């Protein structure tokens, strides 16, 4: 059985992973970077690995993300791009994401952002209540997660649009496809929800060119990847009033550094990558299964296509 090493920038996360594998996969030889033999590990289990950590493993045969995304691996430029990369895919991930996005849409639709912001000054003003059908929500990304999220919002009565790179049909959702339709998709949106995968074409997609087509005083919910967002353009849009708020759950660097302006930008709500996460048992089982498959020379599960990035 191949040995594996835990590579995370956050020591608390390393402790959590070590306990997780002890409980759910005690047969695995799990090491921390400082443990004897860690340098000879064949599998690296990662979430934002420290710079240079992957390059110090000469026997490495597999890099395994503990989440559905792999963009966090870019934090370590020493990674050998030819190594296979696998990710964890939890079938219950959609439920958690749907709950978070629905809450986020309600946060702006019912004016909770304004009410909470007014608490500090004892400001008592009830927001004007709008019917869900008059509130326009756009979902970017209509894949295995985005489509059910859009359907849940439509079932709740919202006027929902969806946008994807290629044509998709989603019940109850007015869908748009391709770059040429993006402006029409964005026009007049009250909330934009980003659930796109991170690719070369979607890097920095949440920018001035997108915000300016939305309704004045609209809001952004980003549950895709931190690299989707241009923070400078977001701060400008908030300062001008084009956007009234942004709910951000993902960031280019996690945890979000204490000196990040986003912590103190009026209208920005920061959550700690909590929209949805794979369960402990799911992570342990999928990593353990791929370690066994690697040792046996079998095809790996949830292997990432380097061209698509997922």
Residue frames relative to the residue before (quaternion, step in Angstrom):
aa qw qx qy qz dx dy dz
X 1.0000 0.0000 0.0000 0.0000 0.00 0.00 0.00
X 0.4520 -0.6966 0.4904 0.2645 3.57 -0.84 1.01
X 0.3926 -0.6885 0.5527 0.2576 3.57 -1.13 0.66
X 0.1663 -0.7914 0.5797 0.0998 3.57 -1.15 0.56
X 0.2317 -0.7630 0.5928 0.1123 3.53 -1.19 0.68
X 0.3737 -0.7288 0.5383 0.1985 3.56 -1.06 0.86
X 0.0285 -0.8122 0.5819 -0.0303 3.58 -0.68 1.11
X 0.2286 0.7508 -0.5764 0.2278 3.57 -0.32 1.33
X 0.4692 -0.6635 0.4991 0.3010 3.56 -1.09 0.64
X 0.6949 0.4477 -0.2531 0.5025 3.57 1.18 -0.61
X 0.3841 -0.7508 0.4819 0.2379 3.66 -0.43 1.14
X 0.6175 0.5505 -0.3497 0.4397 3.60 1.05 -0.70
X 0.6411 0.5105 -0.3239 0.4727 3.57 1.06 -0.71
X 0.6124 0.5361 -0.3443 0.4679 3.60 1.05 -0.72
X 0.6433 0.5155 -0.3179 0.4685 3.60 0.96 -0.85
X 0.6572 0.5153 -0.3086 0.4553 3.56 0.96 -0.89
X 0.6633 0.4989 -0.3084 0.4648 3.59 0.92 -0.86
X 0.6337 0.5309 -0.3386 0.4494 3.58 0.95 -0.82
X 0.6696 0.4846 -0.2942 0.4798 3.59 0.96 -0.87
X 0.6141 0.5672 -0.3330 0.4363 3.56 1.06 -0.81
X 0.7155 0.4363 -0.2628 0.4781 3.59 0.81 -0.97
X 0.5896 0.5612 -0.3658 0.4513 3.61 1.10 -0.60
X 0.7115 0.4566 -0.2552 0.4693 3.55 0.98 -0.87
X 0.8251 0.2995 -0.1205 0.4637 3.57 0.74 -1.06
X 0.7931 0.1319 -0.0817 0.5890 3.62 1.19 -0.36
X 0.0073 0.8666 -0.4989 0.0120 3.60 0.73 1.07
X 0.5843 0.5959 -0.3707 0.4074 3.61 1.23 -0.31
X 0.5919 0.5867 -0.3712 0.4093 3.60 1.21 -0.34
X 0.3746 -0.6880 0.5741 0.2382 3.55 -1.16 0.67
X 0.0033 -0.8377 0.5412 -0.0732 3.56 0.09 1.38
X 0.0714 -0.8190 0.5689 -0.0239 3.56 -0.76 1.11
X 0.3486 -0.6643 0.6115 0.2514 3.51 -1.32 0.45
X 0.6760 -0.5223 0.3117 0.4160 3.63 -1.10 0.50
X 0.7077 0.4637 -0.2691 0.4602 3.60 1.06 -0.69
X 0.5218 0.6540 -0.4112 0.3617 3.63 1.24 -0.16
X 0.5807 -0.5622 0.4575 0.3708 3.54 -1.22 0.54
X 0.7975 0.2762 -0.2215 0.4884 3.58 -0.88 0.93
X 0.4656 0.6985 -0.4463 0.3099 3.59 1.23 -0.20
X 0.6188 0.5754 -0.3440 0.4094 3.57 1.03 -0.75
X 0.7166 0.4394 -0.2414 0.4850 3.58 1.18 -0.54
X 0.3482 0.7557 -0.4889 0.2621 3.60 1.25 0.22
X 0.3574 -0.7446 0.5337 0.1817 3.53 -1.14 0.75
X 0.7526 0.2624 -0.1552 0.5836 3.58 1.26 -0.38
X 0.1429 -0.7619 0.6265 0.0813 3.57 -0.98 0.89
X 0.1641 -0.7643 0.6197 0.0701 3.57 -0.78 1.10
X 0.0402 -0.8839 0.4578 -0.0873 3.53 -0.32 1.33
X 0.1123 0.6988 -0.7062 -0.0163 3.43 -1.47 0.42
X 0.7995 -0.1622 0.0240 0.5778 3.56 -0.26 1.32
X 0.0333 -0.8329 0.5524 -0.0065 3.60 0.50 1.16
X 0.5454 -0.6219 0.4396 0.3499 3.62 -0.99 0.73
X 0.6146 -0.5580 0.4151 0.3723 3.55 -1.14 0.67
X 0.8237 0.2297 -0.2010 0.4778 3.56 -0.92 1.02
X 0.5295 0.6761 -0.4039 0.3150 3.60 1.20 -0.33
X 0.6760 0.4848 -0.3038 0.4644 3.60 0.94 -0.79
X 0.6552 0.5345 -0.3094 0.4351 3.57 1.05 -0.73
X 0.6479 0.5205 -0.3174 0.4566 3.58 1.24 -0.29
X 0.6253 0.5251 -0.3331 0.4715 3.59 1.28 0.19
X 0.1894 -0.8461 0.4866 0.1075 3.63 0.13 1.23
X 0.7165 0.4412 -0.2532 0.4773 3.60 1.16 -0.52
X 0.3597 0.7786 -0.4604 0.2290 3.57 1.31 0.08
X 0.0978 -0.8064 0.5831 0.0165 3.56 -0.94 1.02
X 0.8033 0.1051 -0.0320 0.5854 3.60 1.18 -0.43
X 0.1621 -0.7357 0.6505 0.0963 3.54 -1.11 0.85
X 0.0627 -0.8244 0.5623 -0.0139 3.59 -0.66 1.11
X 0.2856 -0.7366 0.5926 0.1569 3.56 -0.72 1.11
X 0.3764 -0.7153 0.5328 0.2505 3.59 -1.11 0.61
X 0.7047 0.3910 -0.2636 0.5301 3.58 1.30 0.07
X 0.6771 -0.4933 0.3539 0.4158 3.54 -1.31 -0.09
X 0.7013 0.4314 -0.2611 0.5039 3.58 1.23 -0.40
X 0.2438 -0.7690 0.5717 0.1499 3.55 -1.27 0.41
X 0.4281 0.7327 -0.4553 0.2695 3.60 1.22 -0.05
X 0.5673 0.6037 -0.3825 0.4092 3.59 1.17 -0.50
X 0.5564 0.6155 -0.3915 0.3979 3.61 1.18 -0.41
X 0.5617 0.6148 -0.3805 0.4021 3.57 1.21 -0.44
X 0.4953 0.6516 -0.4275 0.3839 3.59 1.26 -0.21
X 0.7403 0.3179 -0.1902 0.5610 3.58 1.22 -0.52
X 0.2394 -0.8164 0.5131 0.1131 3.57 -0.21 1.28
X 0.5847 0.6014 -0.3725 0.3972 3.60 1.24 -0.17
X 0.4619 0.6976 -0.4496 0.3128 3.62 1.23 -0.14
X 0.4136 -0.6793 0.5567 0.2399 3.55 -1.04 0.90
X 0.3701 -0.7771 0.4681 0.1999 3.58 -0.42 1.22
X 0.6191 0.5579 -0.3524 0.4257 3.59 1.20 -0.30
X 0.5496 0.6212 -0.3993 0.3907 3.60 1.23 -0.27
X 0.5005 -0.6396 0.4781 0.3345 3.60 -1.02 0.69
X 0.1550 -0.7680 0.6178 0.0676 3.53 -1.15 0.76
X 0.0805 -0.7836 0.6151 0.0336 3.56 -0.94 0.94
X 0.2119 -0.7657 0.5955 0.1190 3.54 -1.25 0.48
X 0.4696 -0.6454 0.5184 0.3068 3.57 -1.29 0.23
X 0.0759 -0.7876 0.6113 0.0109 3.56 -0.85 1.00
X 0.1134 -0.8092 0.5762 0.0164 3.56 -0.39 1.27
X 0.4233 -0.7245 0.4765 0.2625 3.63 -0.65 1.03
X 0.6688 0.4855 -0.3060 0.4726 3.61 1.21 -0.38
X 0.3910 0.7515 -0.4558 0.2733 3.58 1.31 0.00
X 0.6308 0.5688 -0.3295 0.4122 3.58 1.01 -0.83
X 0.6312 0.5495 -0.3400 0.4291 3.59 0.97 -0.82
X 0.6807 0.4880 -0.2927 0.4613 3.56 0.84 -0.96
X 0.6624 0.5036 -0.3099 0.4598 3.57 0.95 -0.87
X 0.6383 0.5289 -0.3286 0.4528 3.59 0.97 -0.81
X 0.6429 0.5210 -0.3205 0.4609 3.58 1.01 -0.82
X 0.6744 0.5069 -0.2978 0.4467 3.57 0.87 -0.97
X 0.6876 0.4784 -0.2935 0.4607 3.58 0.82 -0.96
X 0.6251 0.5294 -0.3428 0.4598 3.59 0.99 -0.80
X 0.6407 0.5064 -0.3174 0.4819 3.59 0.98 -0.83
X 0.6608 0.5212 -0.3104 0.4419 3.58 0.92 -0.90
X 0.6477 0.5027 -0.3177 0.4762 3.57 0.97 -0.82
X 0.6441 0.5068 -0.3184 0.4764 3.60 0.97 -0.81
X 0.5826 0.6040 -0.3570 0.4104 3.57 1.06 -0.79
X 0.7514 0.3542 -0.1972 0.5207 3.57 0.96 -0.89
X 0.6244 0.5606 -0.3440 0.4213 3.59 0.98 -0.80
X 0.7770 0.3336 -0.1754 0.5043 3.59 0.84 -0.97
X 0.5309 -0.6875 0.3808 0.3171 3.59 1.27 0.20
X 0.2802 0.7752 -0.5238 0.2148 3.60 1.14 0.49
X 0.5837 0.5798 -0.3801 0.4226 3.60 1.09 -0.60
X 0.6909 0.4700 -0.2771 0.4743 3.57 0.94 -0.87
X 0.6417 0.5259 -0.3244 0.4543 3.58 1.00 -0.80
X 0.6769 0.4836 -0.2984 0.4679 3.60 0.87 -0.95
X 0.6438 0.5225 -0.3240 0.4555 3.58 0.98 -0.83
X 0.6859 0.4947 -0.2786 0.4551 3.60 1.11 -0.67
X 0.4932 0.6829 -0.4273 0.3283 3.59 1.23 -0.30
X 0.6325 0.5719 -0.3436 0.3934 3.59 0.97 -0.85
X 0.7601 0.3255 -0.1837 0.5315 3.60 1.10 -0.67
X 0.4579 -0.7009 0.4245 0.3448 3.60 1.29 0.34
X 0.2928 0.7718 -0.5032 0.2557 3.53 1.08 0.85
X 0.1237 -0.8031 0.5825 0.0231 3.56 -0.55 1.23
X 0.3327 0.7103 -0.5702 0.2443 3.57 -0.42 1.23
X 0.3087 -0.7684 0.5370 0.1612 3.52 -0.64 1.15
X 0.4250 -0.7086 0.4948 0.2691 3.62 -0.78 1.01
X 0.5478 -0.5717 0.4929 0.3608 3.53 -1.24 0.50
X 0.3097 -0.7703 0.5288 0.1763 3.57 -0.74 1.02
X 0.1486 -0.7876 0.5956 0.0530 3.56 -0.80 1.09
X 0.5032 -0.6203 0.5004 0.3343 3.56 -1.08 0.65
X 0.5907 -0.5903 0.4146 0.3617 3.58 -1.06 0.74
X 0.6470 0.5499 -0.3196 0.4206 3.56 1.05 -0.77
X 0.6774 0.4589 -0.2832 0.5003 3.58 1.27 -0.33
X 0.6215 0.5258 -0.3236 0.4822 3.57 1.32 0.03
X 0.2224 -0.8279 0.5094 0.0751 3.56 -0.45 1.27
X 0.0542 -0.8064 0.5880 -0.0327 3.54 -0.61 1.21
X 0.1315 -0.7885 0.5980 0.0581 3.55 -0.93 0.96
X 0.1507 -0.7785 0.6056 0.0672 3.57 -0.94 0.92
X 0.1761 -0.7734 0.6034 0.0820 3.56 -0.67 1.15
X 0.7405 0.2847 -0.2628 0.5492 3.54 -0.59 1.21
X 0.0384 0.8263 -0.5555 0.0849 3.58 -0.37 1.24
X 0.2800 0.7738 -0.5115 0.2474 3.54 0.96 0.94
X 0.8312 -0.2205 0.1608 0.4844 3.55 -1.22 -0.59
X 0.7157 0.3774 -0.2466 0.5334 3.60 1.18 -0.45
X 0.6871 0.5240 -0.2960 0.4070 3.58 0.80 -0.99
X 0.6543 0.5281 -0.3284 0.4304 3.60 0.91 -0.86
X 0.6871 0.4526 -0.3108 0.4759 3.67 0.81 -0.83
X 0.6021 0.5460 -0.3613 0.4569 3.60 1.07 -0.66
X 0.6640 0.5010 -0.3012 0.4662 3.58 0.90 -0.92
X 0.6527 0.5178 -0.3123 0.4565 3.58 0.99 -0.82
X 0.6316 0.5272 -0.3382 0.4570 3.59 1.00 -0.77
X 0.6619 0.4979 -0.3077 0.4683 3.58 0.95 -0.84
X 0.6371 0.5184 -0.3240 0.4695 3.57 1.03 -0.78
X 0.6509 0.5157 -0.3118 0.4617 3.57 1.01 -0.83
X 0.6537 0.4989 -0.3054 0.4801 3.59 1.19 -0.54
X 0.6344 -0.5885 0.3014 0.4004 3.58 1.30 0.08
X 0.4954 0.6704 -0.4338 0.3421 3.60 1.23 0.00
X 0.4671 -0.6128 0.5577 0.3087 3.52 -1.32 0.46
X 0.0067 -0.8610 0.5033 -0.0730 3.57 -0.01 1.34
X 0.0913 -0.7466 0.6575 0.0440 3.50 -1.10 0.93
X 0.1387 -0.7825 0.5993 0.0969 3.55 -1.20 0.51
X 0.1162 -0.7893 0.6002 0.0566 3.56 -1.09 0.75
X 0.0449 0.7799 -0.6219 0.0546 3.55 -1.03 0.87
X 0.6498 -0.5280 0.3756 0.3973 3.53 -1.26 0.36
X 0.7822 0.1689 -0.0806 0.5943 3.57 1.08 -0.79
X 0.6636 -0.5389 0.3247 0.4046 3.64 -1.10 0.54
X 0.0049 -0.7749 0.6313 -0.0312 3.55 -1.03 0.91
X 0.2288 -0.7385 0.6151 0.1550 3.54 -1.23 0.56
X 0.0369 0.7899 -0.6079 0.0714 3.58 -0.71 1.11
X 0.4847 -0.6939 0.4514 0.2825 3.57 -0.66 1.12
X 0.8444 0.1822 -0.1576 0.4785 3.55 -0.92 0.98
X 0.6861 0.4520 -0.2583 0.5082 3.57 1.32 -0.01
X 0.3502 -0.7083 0.5753 0.2115 3.56 -0.97 0.90
X 0.1274 -0.8575 0.4975 0.0307 3.58 -0.31 1.23
X 0.1641 -0.7501 0.6378 0.0607 3.51 -1.26 0.74
X 0.0998 -0.8135 0.5717 0.0369 3.58 -1.09 0.64
X 0.8284 0.2716 -0.1994 0.4474 3.54 -1.12 0.79
X 0.6855 -0.5176 0.3366 0.3858 3.57 -1.23 0.50
X 0.6423 0.5580 -0.3361 0.4039 3.59 0.98 -0.79
X 0.7202 0.4359 -0.2480 0.4795 3.60 1.15 -0.56
X 0.4344 0.7429 -0.4441 0.2491 3.59 1.24 -0.16
X 0.6588 0.5179 -0.3254 0.4382 3.60 0.86 -0.88
X 0.6598 0.5009 -0.3082 0.4677 3.59 0.97 -0.81
X 0.6166 0.5438 -0.3302 0.4637 3.57 1.10 -0.72
X 0.7201 0.4716 -0.2436 0.4470 3.58 0.93 -0.95
X 0.5402 0.6875 -0.3951 0.2819 3.57 1.07 -0.76
X 0.8750 0.0685 -0.0746 0.4733 3.55 -0.73 1.13
X 0.3685 0.7427 -0.4973 0.2556 3.62 1.19 0.22
X 0.3564 -0.7145 0.5632 0.2125 3.55 -1.13 0.75
X 0.7768 0.0281 -0.0184 0.6289 3.59 1.17 -0.62
X 0.1542 -0.7562 0.6302 0.0848 3.53 -1.04 0.88
X 0.1372 -0.7806 0.6083 0.0424 3.56 -0.82 1.08
X 0.1608 -0.8030 0.5685 0.0785 3.58 -0.68 1.07
X 0.0818 0.7772 -0.6170 0.0928 3.56 -0.78 1.17
X 0.2962 0.7784 -0.5014 0.2344 3.57 1.15 0.59
X 0.4705 -0.5967 0.5397 0.3623 3.58 -1.24 0.33
X 0.4590 -0.6694 0.5005 0.3012 3.57 -1.18 0.47
X 0.1078 0.7626 -0.6253 0.1261 3.55 -0.67 1.19
X 0.7101 -0.4222 0.3235 0.4614 3.57 -1.28 0.06
X 0.7078 0.4713 -0.2686 0.4525 3.60 1.00 -0.76
X 0.7227 0.4163 -0.2582 0.4875 3.62 1.17 -0.39
X 0.4342 0.6898 -0.4672 0.3427 3.60 1.25 -0.04
X 0.8410 0.1081 -0.1084 0.5189 3.59 -0.74 1.08
X 0.3387 0.7869 -0.4715 0.2092 3.60 1.22 0.28
X 0.6685 0.4531 -0.3065 0.5039 3.62 1.12 -0.50
X 0.2846 0.7736 -0.4886 0.2862 3.52 0.19 1.35
X 0.7849 -0.3289 0.2400 0.4670 3.57 -1.33 -0.10
X 0.6530 0.5389 -0.3243 0.4219 3.59 0.93 -0.88
X 0.6633 0.4635 -0.2915 0.5101 3.58 1.19 -0.55
X 0.6849 0.5173 -0.3026 0.4144 3.59 0.74 -1.03
X 0.6696 0.5431 -0.3191 0.3936 3.60 0.92 -0.84
X 0.6689 0.4936 -0.3101 0.4613 3.61 1.18 -0.38
X 0.5702 0.5887 -0.3827 0.4263 3.58 1.26 -0.25
X 0.6588 -0.4926 0.3741 0.4283 3.58 -1.26 0.24
X 0.5341 -0.6025 0.4723 0.3586 3.58 -1.07 0.63
X 0.7983 0.2266 -0.1977 0.5218 3.57 -0.85 0.99
X 0.4154 0.7093 -0.4649 0.3289 3.57 1.21 0.47
X 0.3506 -0.7431 0.5397 0.1835 3.58 -1.31 0.01
X 0.3106 -0.7356 0.5822 0.1533 3.51 -1.33 0.52
X 0.0708 -0.7409 0.6654 0.0578 3.55 -1.17 0.75
X 0.0453 -0.8173 0.5744 0.0005 3.59 -0.52 1.14
X 0.0595 0.7803 -0.6155 0.0933 3.53 -0.56 1.28
X 0.4560 0.6809 -0.4562 0.3469 3.58 1.25 0.28
X 0.6893 -0.3650 0.3115 0.5428 3.55 -0.08 -1.34
X 0.6220 -0.5695 0.3882 0.3715 3.54 -1.15 0.59
X 0.6563 0.5361 -0.3064 0.4336 3.57 1.08 -0.76
X 0.5151 0.6219 -0.4290 0.4047 3.59 1.23 -0.08
X 0.7326 0.4649 -0.2180 0.4468 3.57 1.09 -0.76
X 0.2510 -0.6960 0.6500 0.1738 3.51 -1.16 0.79
X 0.3109 -0.8015 0.4730 0.1929 3.65 -0.12 1.23
X 0.6169 0.5513 -0.3510 0.4385 3.59 1.03 -0.74
X 0.6734 0.4831 -0.2942 0.4759 3.58 0.92 -0.92
X 0.6182 0.5387 -0.3479 0.4546 3.59 1.05 -0.70
X 0.6749 0.4933 -0.3076 0.4545 3.59 0.83 -0.94
X 0.6350 0.5213 -0.3283 0.4661 3.58 1.04 -0.74
X 0.6626 0.5092 -0.3046 0.4571 3.58 0.94 -0.89
X 0.6506 0.4991 -0.3114 0.4803 3.59 1.06 -0.71
X 0.6613 0.5176 -0.3053 0.4491 3.58 0.95 -0.88
X 0.7042 0.4621 -0.2661 0.4688 3.58 1.05 -0.75
X 0.4997 -0.6522 0.4284 0.3760 3.59 1.23 -0.41
X 0.4186 0.6893 -0.4870 0.3354 3.59 1.23 0.04
X 0.7398 0.1602 -0.1195 0.6425 3.54 1.13 -0.74
X 0.3060 -0.7476 0.5555 0.1974 3.58 -1.06 0.69
X 0.8232 -0.0271 0.0472 0.5652 3.56 1.14 -0.48
X 0.1093 -0.7662 0.6291 0.0717 3.51 -1.35 0.33
X 0.1760 -0.7503 0.6319 0.0830 3.54 -0.92 1.01
X 0.0421 -0.8330 0.5495 -0.0499 3.56 -0.38 1.29
X 0.0985 -0.8163 0.5688 0.0218 3.57 -0.73 1.07
X 0.7571 0.2954 -0.1605 0.5601 3.60 1.25 -0.30
X 0.0796 -0.8102 0.5803 -0.0223 3.54 -1.05 0.84
X 0.6187 -0.5661 0.3953 0.3748 3.54 -1.19 0.59
X 0.7646 0.1344 -0.0985 0.6226 3.57 1.13 -0.64
X 0.0114 -0.8024 0.5959 -0.0318 3.57 -0.81 1.03
X 0.4312 -0.2119 -0.8655 0.1413 1.52 -1.80 1.77
X 0.5995 -0.5522 0.4299 0.3884 3.57 -1.20 0.54
X 0.4732 -0.7020 0.4444 0.2929 3.63 -0.62 1.08
X 0.5931 -0.6088 0.4045 0.3377 3.56 -1.10 0.78
X 0.7136 0.4417 -0.2644 0.4752 3.60 1.11 -0.56
X 0.3981 0.7141 -0.4889 0.3042 3.61 1.22 0.24
X 0.4958 -0.6687 0.4659 0.2999 3.62 -0.87 0.89
X 0.5596 0.6352 -0.3899 0.3624 3.59 1.15 -0.53
X 0.5772 0.5899 -0.3803 0.4174 3.60 1.11 -0.57
X 0.8013 0.3064 -0.1183 0.5001 3.58 1.03 -0.79
X 0.4641 0.6791 -0.4521 0.3450 3.60 1.24 0.17
X 0.4413 -0.6976 0.4866 0.2861 3.64 -0.62 1.03
X 0.7816 0.3107 -0.2477 0.4808 3.55 -0.89 0.96
X 0.6389 0.5084 -0.3354 0.4700 3.61 1.22 -0.23
X 0.1239 -0.7622 0.6339 0.0430 3.53 -0.96 0.99
X 0.1660 -0.8080 0.5634 0.0467 3.57 -0.60 1.20
X 0.0060 -0.7573 0.6529 0.0145 3.56 -0.97 0.91
X 0.5026 -0.7272 0.3995 0.2428 3.60 -0.98 0.87
X 0.6898 -0.4832 0.2785 0.4616 3.57 0.56 1.22
X 0.3790 0.7559 -0.4320 0.3135 3.53 0.90 1.04
X 0.3542 0.7663 -0.4890 0.2195 3.61 1.24 -0.04
X 0.7485 -0.2298 0.1572 0.6019 3.55 0.98 -0.85
X 0.0114 -0.7990 0.6008 -0.0238 3.55 -1.03 0.76
X 0.5657 -0.5822 0.4585 0.3617 3.54 -1.18 0.56
X 0.5196 -0.6406 0.4672 0.3184 3.57 -1.09 0.68
X 0.6669 -0.4940 0.3755 0.4126 3.56 -1.25 0.43
X 0.6845 0.4989 -0.2869 0.4475 3.54 0.85 -1.02
X 0.6426 0.5267 -0.3234 0.4528 3.58 0.98 -0.84
X 0.6495 0.5111 -0.3197 0.4635 3.60 0.90 -0.89
X 0.6864 0.4955 -0.2919 0.4451 3.57 0.79 -1.04
X 0.6930 0.4884 -0.2887 0.4448 3.58 0.84 -0.94
X 0.7000 0.4695 -0.2936 0.4509 3.58 0.86 -0.90
X 0.6370 0.4940 -0.3375 0.4862 3.60 1.01 -0.70
X 0.6620 0.5127 -0.3110 0.4496 3.60 0.87 -0.93
X 0.6475 0.5185 -0.3218 0.4565 3.58 0.97 -0.82
X 0.6865 0.4711 -0.2928 0.4702 3.59 0.94 -0.82
X 0.5875 0.5423 -0.3714 0.4721 3.61 1.12 -0.54
X 0.6522 0.5024 -0.3050 0.4788 3.58 1.00 -0.84
X 0.6589 0.5091 -0.3047 0.4625 3.57 0.96 -0.87
X 0.6290 0.5311 -0.3350 0.4583 3.56 1.00 -0.78
X 0.6743 0.4994 -0.2925 0.4587 3.57 0.92 -0.91
X 0.7255 0.4295 -0.2324 0.4850 3.58 1.10 -0.76
X 0.4783 -0.6872 0.4286 0.3395 3.59 1.25 -0.09
X 0.4512 0.6908 -0.4456 0.3472 3.58 1.19 0.53
X 0.6469 -0.5079 0.3940 0.4103 3.57 -1.29 0.33
X 0.4038 -0.7291 0.5069 0.2202 3.57 -0.97 0.87
X 0.4205 -0.6948 0.5261 0.2522 3.56 -1.14 0.67
X 0.8433 0.1384 -0.1265 0.5036 3.55 -1.19 0.70
X 0.2031 0.7848 -0.5444 0.2155 3.53 0.99 0.95
X 0.3969 -0.7457 0.4929 0.2086 3.57 -0.83 1.02
X 0.3589 -0.6831 0.5942 0.2269 3.54 -1.07 0.85
X 0.3907 -0.7558 0.4655 0.2439 3.63 -0.45 1.12
X 0.6149 0.5550 -0.3519 0.4359 3.60 1.14 -0.49
X 0.7392 0.3942 -0.2116 0.5034 3.55 1.03 -0.87
X 0.3682 -0.7417 0.4820 0.2865 3.58 1.10 -0.66
X 0.7570 0.2249 -0.1751 0.5880 3.60 1.25 0.34
